[in-house]
Amino acid sequence: MGFNDGGQPSSMNSTEDRLSYLLRLTSPPSSSSSSSSSSSSSSSSSSSSSSLPPPPPPPPPPLNIWRLPPLRYLGYINELGETLKPHLTPKTQPIYPASYLAATAYVITDSYTHANIESESKGSSWSVHFIDGFTWQIFASVLIPGLIINRTVAGVTGMGLRRGWEVGRSKNFGSVVGLGVIPIIVKPIDEFVEVVMDKTVRRWYK
């Protein structure tokens, strides 16, 4: 088959043949080619999405600095006042009530900080976490340490008296030992109170 001067087959003499030829030239590509292109694009997009790194984990809540040494020892400052009480003179007597004021300020500050951290990280009630922190401090900083240190001082002082030491020497030795046990008992008491509260009162509001 030859071609005429217009680039058309020479056999196209009728108008109908020319129209059919033009329709073939202007017809869109087949569906197979379009589907293959769409599948290739979808596979490339899925591969690119699968290659994206996973989102980073959420940041941990900030630490409560009031429960970390050395600030944690501020909760025991009233025990320092109790230990020094037998040795205070009338001029130094204000040290005793001042130690309790400082310990009270520490307990309130820690409870306030604890409530802010827990309520923001967990989205729960601020007042509930404040009471939780205050309860924790009452046991971990006041009741349990006070009992342990008081009994330690009394026991060591009595031991000195039974050995025939002078009263002043026995009291001094008992005070030193009482202060010396503070760094030893802080962490065990804190962990003990944490476990007990998790298994008791915290079940009501967590």
Backbone bond lengths (Angstrom), bond angles and torsions (degrees), N, CA, C in turn:
res aa  C-N    CA-C-N  psi(-1)  N-CA   C-N-CA  omega(-1)  CA-C   N-CA-C  phi
1 M - - - 1.462 - - 1.517 107.09 -
2 G 1.291 117.69 129.81 1.449 121.82 178.69 1.501 111.68 -94.69
3 F 1.335 117.45 175.41 1.463 123.84 179.40 1.510 108.45 -121.97
4 N 1.280 115.54 143.70 1.461 120.86 177.18 1.506 110.53 -83.77
5 D 1.324 117.41 -172.96 1.463 121.57 -177.84 1.504 112.51 -66.27
6 G 1.309 120.91 -25.03 1.466 123.20 179.97 1.500 113.68 -85.64
7 G 1.348 121.37 4.30 1.452 124.42 179.06 1.500 113.04 82.18
8 Q 1.341 118.63 10.66 1.448 122.86 178.81 1.524 109.47 -99.87
9 P 1.326 117.61 155.77 1.461 119.47 176.39 1.523 110.63 -58.94
10 S 1.327 114.99 142.74 1.468 119.33 -177.16 1.506 112.49 -69.40
11 S 1.349 117.04 -19.20 1.464 120.00 -179.25 1.501 112.76 -77.61
12 M 1.358 119.28 -10.44 1.463 122.83 -178.77 1.523 108.34 -81.66
13 N 1.298 114.50 91.56 1.455 118.55 179.67 1.506 111.73 -106.62
14 S 1.332 115.86 -26.77 1.460 117.91 -178.19 1.513 111.18 -91.47
15 T 1.314 115.27 160.16 1.471 121.09 179.09 1.513 110.83 -66.58
16 E 1.318 117.78 -34.60 1.467 121.49 -179.36 1.513 111.15 -65.11
17 D 1.336 116.65 -40.49 1.463 119.30 178.54 1.507 111.11 -64.81
18 R 1.297 115.96 -39.37 1.464 118.86 179.95 1.533 111.96 -65.40
19 L 1.337 117.28 -40.54 1.471 120.46 179.07 1.521 111.46 -64.52
20 S 1.324 117.13 -42.25 1.466 119.29 179.40 1.516 111.39 -65.22
21 Y 1.313 116.58 -36.34 1.464 120.24 177.65 1.522 111.22 -65.05
22 L 1.336 116.34 -43.28 1.467 120.15 178.94 1.529 111.73 -64.99
23 L 1.328 117.66 -37.13 1.466 120.67 178.71 1.518 111.10 -64.47
24 R 1.339 116.46 -38.50 1.461 118.74 178.05 1.525 111.96 -65.27
25 L 1.337 114.79 -36.06 1.458 118.51 179.94 1.523 112.56 -68.85
26 T 1.327 116.20 -36.81 1.477 120.60 -175.50 1.514 113.69 -95.20
27 S 1.327 119.59 1.45 1.470 120.79 -179.04 1.515 110.17 -70.08
28 P 1.445 120.35 144.88 1.476 123.60 -179.59 1.510 111.04 -68.46
29 P 1.342 117.38 162.50 1.473 120.35 178.58 1.508 110.90 -62.48
30 S 1.289 115.66 160.66 1.464 121.74 -176.49 1.515 111.17 -67.03
31 S 1.352 116.73 158.07 1.463 122.47 -178.93 1.511 112.16 -66.88
32 S 1.322 117.02 -26.62 1.461 119.56 -179.84 1.511 111.22 -65.26
33 S 1.356 115.51 -40.52 1.461 118.04 179.15 1.508 111.56 -68.65
34 S 1.373 116.59 -38.47 1.466 118.75 179.18 1.514 111.66 -68.26
35 S 1.338 116.92 -38.24 1.461 119.10 178.89 1.513 111.32 -67.54
36 S 1.335 116.30 -36.99 1.456 118.53 178.44 1.512 111.43 -66.54
37 S 1.353 115.78 -37.69 1.466 118.22 178.37 1.515 111.37 -68.39
38 S 1.370 117.10 -39.25 1.460 119.51 179.38 1.514 111.36 -67.80
39 S 1.358 115.95 -37.78 1.463 117.96 178.56 1.512 111.34 -66.99
40 S 1.341 115.99 -37.34 1.460 118.26 178.39 1.513 111.53 -66.79
41 S 1.375 116.12 -37.81 1.464 118.46 178.71 1.517 111.56 -68.54
42 S 1.364 116.91 -38.78 1.461 119.39 179.26 1.514 111.38 -67.60
43 S 1.355 115.43 -37.81 1.460 117.52 178.62 1.513 111.43 -67.30
44 S 1.349 115.88 -36.99 1.463 118.15 178.28 1.509 111.42 -67.45
45 S 1.374 116.75 -37.94 1.462 119.19 178.92 1.519 111.34 -68.67
46 S 1.356 116.33 -38.55 1.463 118.30 178.93 1.515 111.28 -67.67
47 S 1.340 116.18 -37.83 1.456 118.08 178.54 1.515 111.62 -67.45
48 S 1.351 115.66 -36.02 1.461 118.15 178.40 1.517 111.32 -69.03
49 S 1.370 116.24 -37.14 1.459 118.77 178.96 1.522 111.71 -70.01
50 S 1.357 115.80 -35.13 1.462 117.87 179.07 1.518 112.28 -71.12
51 S 1.323 116.65 -22.05 1.459 119.42 179.65 1.519 113.00 -83.05
52 L 1.348 118.55 -5.67 1.458 121.15 178.97 1.525 110.31 -68.98
53 P 1.323 118.78 141.48 1.475 120.70 178.93 1.520 111.05 -69.78
54 P 1.333 118.57 151.05 1.476 120.84 178.73 1.516 110.68 -66.79
55 P 1.330 116.92 153.46 1.473 119.23 179.58 1.516 111.04 -64.76
56 P 1.314 117.72 146.24 1.474 120.08 -179.37 1.521 111.09 -67.15
57 P 1.327 118.22 150.08 1.476 120.74 178.16 1.519 110.62 -67.77
58 P 1.326 117.26 155.28 1.470 119.36 178.61 1.515 110.95 -64.94
59 P 1.313 117.65 146.24 1.469 119.81 -179.29 1.520 111.04 -67.07
60 P 1.326 118.17 146.67 1.470 120.39 177.95 1.517 110.95 -68.60
61 P 1.332 117.72 154.98 1.468 119.42 177.89 1.518 110.73 -64.65
62 P 1.313 117.74 151.14 1.475 119.83 179.90 1.519 111.44 -64.14
63 L 1.320 115.23 152.54 1.457 121.01 179.75 1.519 110.64 -78.11
64 N 1.321 114.80 147.80 1.459 120.80 173.82 1.525 107.71 -86.41
65 I 1.332 116.37 103.17 1.467 120.11 -174.56 1.516 112.01 -65.21
66 W 1.333 118.01 -20.34 1.465 120.38 -178.44 1.519 112.09 -73.31
67 R 1.311 117.58 -12.15 1.467 120.41 177.54 1.525 112.13 -106.25
68 L 1.311 116.07 13.38 1.458 121.35 177.00 1.522 109.32 -113.98
69 P 1.343 117.35 143.77 1.468 118.81 176.14 1.533 109.54 -64.45
70 P 1.323 118.08 147.68 1.474 128.51 3.26 1.529 114.02 -88.85
71 L 1.362 117.64 -7.12 1.466 118.81 -177.08 1.524 111.72 -64.45
72 R 1.322 117.11 -26.18 1.467 119.52 -179.50 1.521 111.71 -60.53
73 Y 1.330 117.65 -29.46 1.465 120.58 -177.95 1.528 112.35 -70.05
74 L 1.337 116.94 -13.15 1.467 118.43 176.20 1.526 111.21 -64.10
75 G 1.317 117.08 -25.52 1.455 119.78 177.08 1.511 113.58 -69.42
76 Y 1.323 116.84 -13.19 1.461 121.99 -179.71 1.523 112.29 -105.19
77 I 1.314 117.13 8.60 1.462 118.55 -174.94 1.526 111.58 -67.68
78 N 1.331 117.33 -26.92 1.465 119.15 175.31 1.531 111.01 -68.29
79 E 1.349 116.05 -29.96 1.461 118.87 175.79 1.526 110.65 -68.44
80 L 1.318 116.31 -31.83 1.459 119.62 173.29 1.523 110.37 -62.34
81 G 1.337 115.94 -41.81 1.465 119.28 176.97 1.511 112.64 -63.28
82 E 1.339 116.29 -39.54 1.460 119.48 178.42 1.528 111.22 -65.43
83 T 1.326 115.71 -39.36 1.464 119.41 -178.86 1.524 111.63 -68.50
84 L 1.325 116.34 -37.52 1.466 120.19 -178.20 1.525 113.20 -84.52
85 K 1.321 117.41 -10.60 1.466 120.50 -174.30 1.526 113.39 -54.06
86 P 1.339 120.61 -44.33 1.479 118.94 -179.08 1.521 113.51 -65.00
87 H 1.329 117.87 -17.22 1.461 120.88 -175.23 1.532 112.87 -103.69
88 L 1.326 117.51 0.31 1.462 120.19 -176.51 1.525 110.74 -79.27
89 T 1.309 114.80 140.54 1.464 121.81 174.47 1.525 108.91 -93.65
90 P 1.328 118.20 169.79 1.471 118.91 177.17 1.523 113.37 -54.45
91 K 1.338 117.52 -32.57 1.464 119.33 179.85 1.528 112.30 -74.73
92 T 1.315 116.61 -32.87 1.468 120.25 -179.14 1.529 113.20 -96.92
93 Q 1.316 117.34 4.43 1.462 120.92 -178.99 1.530 113.25 -59.19
94 P 1.349 120.13 -33.35 1.475 118.96 178.20 1.523 114.45 -59.99
95 I 1.316 117.93 -15.07 1.467 119.58 177.65 1.524 110.72 -60.83
96 Y 1.330 115.86 -34.34 1.468 119.43 -176.17 1.533 111.87 -65.03
97 P 1.340 120.41 -55.71 1.471 118.15 177.99 1.526 112.85 -66.44
98 A 1.345 116.69 -30.44 1.464 118.75 178.99 1.525 111.32 -63.98
99 S 1.324 116.51 -33.43 1.464 119.10 178.92 1.524 111.25 -65.35
100 Y 1.323 116.87 -36.13 1.464 119.93 178.10 1.521 111.67 -72.84
101 L 1.327 117.36 -35.09 1.464 119.80 175.95 1.526 110.79 -64.19
102 A 1.330 116.18 -42.55 1.464 119.81 179.37 1.524 111.29 -64.95
103 A 1.327 116.56 -41.18 1.464 119.76 179.01 1.528 111.43 -65.67
104 T 1.336 116.59 -38.60 1.466 120.26 177.87 1.521 111.01 -64.54
105 A 1.330 116.89 -42.24 1.465 120.50 177.54 1.526 111.09 -62.17
106 Y 1.317 115.82 -38.69 1.465 119.33 177.82 1.524 111.25 -64.17
107 V 1.321 117.14 -45.33 1.467 120.97 -178.84 1.526 110.70 -60.45
108 I 1.327 117.64 -43.95 1.464 120.99 -179.40 1.526 110.64 -66.99
109 T 1.328 116.98 -42.30 1.465 120.28 -179.97 1.518 111.40 -63.73
110 D 1.325 116.43 -43.12 1.464 119.61 178.50 1.526 111.16 -64.62
111 S 1.319 117.53 -42.29 1.464 120.62 179.90 1.524 110.96 -63.55
112 Y 1.325 117.04 -39.16 1.467 121.88 178.22 1.530 110.37 -64.66
113 T 1.323 116.71 -45.85 1.467 120.58 179.23 1.522 111.05 -65.00
114 H 1.319 116.60 -42.32 1.466 121.18 178.40 1.527 110.73 -59.85
115 A 1.323 117.56 -42.71 1.464 121.05 -179.78 1.524 111.16 -65.79
116 N 1.320 118.12 -40.25 1.466 120.87 178.89 1.528 111.34 -63.05
117 I 1.324 116.56 -46.28 1.466 120.47 -177.43 1.527 110.92 -66.10
118 E 1.311 117.40 -48.42 1.464 120.80 -175.52 1.525 112.23 -69.04
119 S 1.327 117.84 -40.65 1.466 120.12 -178.76 1.525 111.45 -67.91
120 E 1.334 118.03 -35.77 1.464 120.56 179.18 1.525 111.96 -74.33
121 S 1.316 117.79 -38.84 1.465 120.34 -177.77 1.526 112.65 -78.18
122 K 1.329 118.21 -29.59 1.463 121.32 -177.19 1.519 113.27 -108.60
123 G 1.332 117.28 -9.35 1.451 120.20 179.22 1.516 114.12 65.73
124 S 1.307 117.35 31.72 1.462 121.45 -178.72 1.522 110.39 -114.71
125 S 1.323 115.84 -174.42 1.461 122.04 -171.35 1.527 111.80 -65.93
126 W 1.340 115.64 131.88 1.464 121.00 177.69 1.524 110.55 -68.14
127 S 1.316 117.75 -42.75 1.465 120.87 -176.72 1.527 111.41 -64.94
128 V 1.331 117.16 -35.99 1.467 119.98 178.43 1.523 110.40 -63.36
129 H 1.319 117.25 -43.02 1.465 120.46 -179.76 1.529 111.52 -72.21
130 F 1.326 117.45 -29.47 1.467 118.89 175.38 1.527 110.28 -65.71
131 I 1.330 116.62 -44.97 1.467 120.15 177.68 1.524 110.37 -63.79
132 D 1.331 116.60 -37.95 1.464 120.60 177.45 1.529 110.87 -61.19
133 G 1.333 116.89 -47.04 1.460 119.94 179.16 1.515 112.74 -66.21
134 F 1.329 116.54 -38.35 1.461 120.12 179.42 1.530 110.71 -65.99
135 T 1.335 116.39 -42.33 1.467 120.21 177.81 1.524 110.94 -62.60
136 W 1.325 115.93 -42.61 1.467 120.28 178.31 1.523 110.74 -59.24
137 Q 1.328 117.22 -43.72 1.460 121.35 -179.00 1.529 111.90 -66.90
138 I 1.319 117.24 -38.82 1.469 119.82 -179.30 1.529 110.53 -58.59
139 F 1.327 115.89 -42.02 1.464 118.78 -179.47 1.525 112.01 -81.25
140 A 1.338 117.66 -42.30 1.466 120.92 -172.88 1.517 113.44 -80.77
141 S 1.337 117.78 -23.32 1.469 119.72 -176.38 1.522 114.03 -115.46
142 V 1.326 117.68 -17.42 1.471 119.39 -173.65 1.529 111.29 -117.50
143 L 1.320 116.91 -65.76 1.463 120.07 -169.27 1.531 112.66 -69.47
144 I 1.322 116.72 -58.27 1.472 119.18 -175.22 1.527 112.22 -67.05
145 P 1.342 120.16 -48.72 1.474 118.40 177.86 1.518 113.02 -62.28
146 G 1.353 116.62 -38.65 1.460 118.98 179.12 1.513 112.29 -59.81
147 L 1.339 115.79 -42.31 1.461 119.54 179.19 1.531 111.17 -65.83
148 I 1.329 116.77 -44.82 1.472 119.96 -177.42 1.522 111.05 -65.34
149 I 1.331 116.97 -46.89 1.466 119.81 -177.13 1.519 110.91 -68.32
150 N 1.321 117.01 -39.87 1.461 120.14 179.37 1.523 110.99 -61.43
151 R 1.322 116.55 -45.60 1.463 119.86 -179.87 1.530 111.52 -69.26
152 T 1.332 116.49 -32.15 1.466 119.10 177.70 1.521 111.01 -66.38
153 V 1.330 116.28 -47.27 1.468 120.33 179.70 1.522 110.47 -62.13
154 A 1.342 116.38 -44.99 1.462 119.47 -179.57 1.527 111.28 -64.00
155 G 1.329 116.59 -41.26 1.457 119.24 -178.94 1.519 112.86 -67.19
156 V 1.326 117.20 -42.51 1.463 120.22 -179.72 1.523 110.66 -69.35
157 T 1.335 116.78 -39.49 1.469 119.61 177.71 1.526 110.83 -62.84
158 G 1.327 116.28 -44.68 1.464 119.54 177.74 1.513 112.49 -63.09
159 M 1.324 117.09 -36.58 1.459 120.06 177.76 1.523 110.91 -63.62
160 G 1.350 116.18 -40.33 1.458 119.34 177.85 1.517 112.31 -64.26
161 L 1.336 116.51 -39.80 1.464 119.63 178.82 1.526 110.99 -65.90
162 R 1.327 116.53 -38.11 1.462 119.15 179.21 1.525 111.89 -68.10
163 R 1.304 116.79 -24.88 1.458 120.97 177.11 1.530 112.08 -83.00
164 G 1.325 116.39 -2.20 1.450 120.07 178.93 1.516 114.40 89.58
165 W 1.340 117.60 13.93 1.451 119.73 177.22 1.519 110.10 -72.05
166 E 1.320 115.99 159.34 1.456 120.41 173.95 1.532 109.61 -68.51
167 V 1.328 114.60 156.81 1.470 119.42 -177.95 1.523 110.96 -59.96
168 G 1.336 116.23 -45.54 1.465 119.38 -179.40 1.516 112.62 -61.52
169 R 1.323 115.87 -42.46 1.462 119.66 179.62 1.522 111.10 -65.87
170 S 1.318 116.34 -40.12 1.467 120.28 179.67 1.526 111.14 -63.94
171 K 1.348 116.61 -42.75 1.465 119.86 179.33 1.525 111.57 -66.24
172 N 1.318 116.20 -40.93 1.464 119.31 179.56 1.529 111.42 -62.91
173 F 1.323 114.62 -43.97 1.460 118.59 179.58 1.528 110.89 -64.52
174 G 1.330 116.73 -41.00 1.459 120.30 177.69 1.518 112.16 -63.04
175 S 1.336 117.16 -38.92 1.464 120.73 179.00 1.523 111.46 -65.69
176 V 1.325 116.31 -42.05 1.467 120.08 179.89 1.525 110.74 -63.28
177 V 1.322 116.45 -44.50 1.464 119.75 179.38 1.526 110.42 -65.55
178 G 1.337 117.08 -39.62 1.457 120.24 178.54 1.516 112.58 -60.58
179 L 1.332 116.60 -41.88 1.463 119.94 176.73 1.526 111.43 -70.27
180 G 1.316 116.51 -32.86 1.460 119.89 -177.73 1.517 114.28 -69.30
181 V 1.338 117.28 -25.30 1.466 118.71 -178.80 1.526 112.34 -80.43
182 I 1.340 117.95 -12.54 1.468 120.04 -176.09 1.525 111.90 -58.88
183 P 1.344 120.60 -51.82 1.473 118.34 179.43 1.525 113.93 -62.14
184 I 1.328 116.81 -21.76 1.463 120.21 -177.95 1.522 111.50 -80.62
185 I 1.321 117.34 -35.58 1.465 120.37 -172.23 1.522 113.44 -93.55
186 V 1.336 119.00 -10.67 1.469 120.09 -173.99 1.527 111.34 -60.56
187 K 1.322 117.78 -57.75 1.464 120.77 -175.50 1.523 112.97 -64.70
188 P 1.342 120.37 -46.34 1.474 118.51 177.94 1.527 113.44 -59.41
189 I 1.339 117.00 -39.81 1.463 119.01 179.32 1.523 110.60 -66.84
190 D 1.333 117.59 -43.63 1.466 120.67 179.52 1.527 111.18 -58.89
191 E 1.326 116.78 -45.96 1.465 120.19 -179.94 1.525 111.63 -67.13
192 F 1.327 117.10 -37.65 1.464 120.59 179.08 1.525 111.01 -63.54
193 V 1.330 117.03 -46.32 1.465 120.60 179.77 1.530 110.41 -64.38
194 E 1.326 117.33 -38.04 1.465 121.06 179.01 1.527 110.77 -61.52
195 V 1.321 116.98 -45.82 1.464 120.85 -179.00 1.522 110.94 -65.94
196 V 1.329 116.88 -44.41 1.465 120.15 -178.60 1.527 110.98 -63.35
197 M 1.328 117.81 -41.93 1.461 120.06 179.71 1.522 111.65 -68.31
198 D 1.343 117.89 -35.63 1.463 120.25 177.01 1.523 111.62 -62.44
199 K 1.336 116.27 -33.68 1.461 120.11 -176.54 1.525 113.35 -91.23
200 T 1.325 117.66 -6.99 1.471 120.11 -176.96 1.530 111.13 -123.19
201 V 1.314 117.55 -94.87 1.465 120.92 -169.13 1.518 113.05 -66.45
202 R 1.321 119.06 -31.60 1.467 120.03 -177.22 1.518 112.83 -70.08
203 R 1.308 117.84 -16.26 1.463 119.99 175.78 1.527 111.87 -67.64
204 W 1.304 117.52 -20.29 1.458 120.62 -178.45 1.520 112.41 -78.46
205 Y 1.316 117.81 -26.11 1.470 118.89 -175.24 1.519 113.06 -130.13
206 K 1.331 118.26 16.45 1.461 120.44 175.17 1.515 109.60 -128.82
